[in-house]
Amino acid sequence: KGYDSSNPIRIAVGFDNDGVIEKCYVISCTGETSGIGSKVKNDSFLIQFDGKTDMSEVDTIGGATISSSAFVNAVSDACRVFARVAESEAEK
């Protein structure tokens, strides 16, 4: 959840077969402050996730720490889910 916890940031994360992020998308961020928290949908923020498998080298947005941290945490959660699903599929 971002700044407005009643309107969570909704994202989609695309992965390749090896779990590398190909692209992050913002589905909705209507509760974020215009021009501040809403910057999570800017390409300049989103592009830093491309090619990553973890969030150790991802920067948050100055002045929008809550929103951008929530986004980073959501992407990190997506990475963990992808890894679990891939592991489960490998065991079949």
C-alpha positions in Angstrom: 0.0 0.0 0.0 1.2 3.5 -0.8 0.4 6.8 0.7 -3.4 6.3 0.6 -3.8 2.8 2.1 -7.5 2.7 1.1 -6.4 2.9 -2.6 -3.4 0.5 -2.9 -0.9 0.8 -5.8 -1.7 -2.0 -8.2 1.1 -3.3 -10.3 1.9 -6.1 -12.8 5.4 -7.6 -13.2 6.5 -9.5 -16.2 9.3 -12.1 -15.9 11.3 -14.1 -18.3 11.7 -17.9 -17.7 14.7 -17.4 -15.4 12.9 -15.0 -13.1 14.5 -11.8 -14.5 12.1 -8.9 -14.5 11.3 -7.8 -18.1 8.9 -5.0 -17.3 6.9 -3.5 -14.4 3.6 -1.9 -15.0 1.4 0.3 -12.9 -2.3 -0.7 -13.2 -3.5 1.9 -10.7 -2.2 4.4 -8.3 -5.2 6.7 -7.8 -4.6 7.3 -4.1 -1.1 8.8 -4.6 -0.4 12.5 -4.5 -0.3 14.0 -7.9 3.3 14.9 -9.0 4.8 13.2 -6.0 3.7 9.6 -5.2 2.2 9.3 -8.7 5.8 9.4 -10.0 5.9 5.6 -9.4 4.2 5.3 -12.8 6.9 7.3 -14.6 9.1 5.4 -17.0 12.2 6.9 -15.3 11.2 5.1 -12.1 9.9 1.9 -13.7 12.9 1.2 -16.0 15.2 0.6 -13.1 13.5 -2.7 -12.4 14.1 -4.1 -15.9 16.7 -6.9 -15.8 16.6 -7.3 -12.0 16.0 -10.3 -9.9 16.2 -8.5 -6.6 15.6 -5.0 -5.3 19.0 -4.4 -3.7 20.0 -1.7 -6.2 16.6 0.0 -6.7 16.2 3.7 -5.8 13.1 5.2 -4.2 11.7 8.6 -5.2 12.7 11.6 -3.1 9.6 13.1 -1.5 7.6 10.0 -2.3 9.3 7.5 0.0 6.1 5.8 1.2 4.7 5.3 -2.4 8.0 4.2 -4.0 8.9 1.9 -1.1 5.5 0.3 -1.3 6.1 -0.2 -5.1 9.6 -1.7 -4.4 8.1 -4.0 -1.8 5.3 -5.1 -4.1 7.9 -6.0 -6.9 10.0 -7.8 -4.3 6.9 -9.8 -3.3 6.2 -10.6 -7.0 9.8 -11.9 -7.3 9.3 -14.2 -4.3 6.0 -15.5 -5.7 7.7 -16.2 -9.1 10.5 -18.1 -7.4 8.0 -20.2 -5.4 6.0 -21.1 -8.4 9.1 -21.9 -10.5 10.3 -24.1 -7.7 7.0 -25.9 -7.4 6.9 -26.4 -11.2 10.5 -27.8 -11.1 9.4 -30.4 -8.5 6.7 -31.8 -10.8 
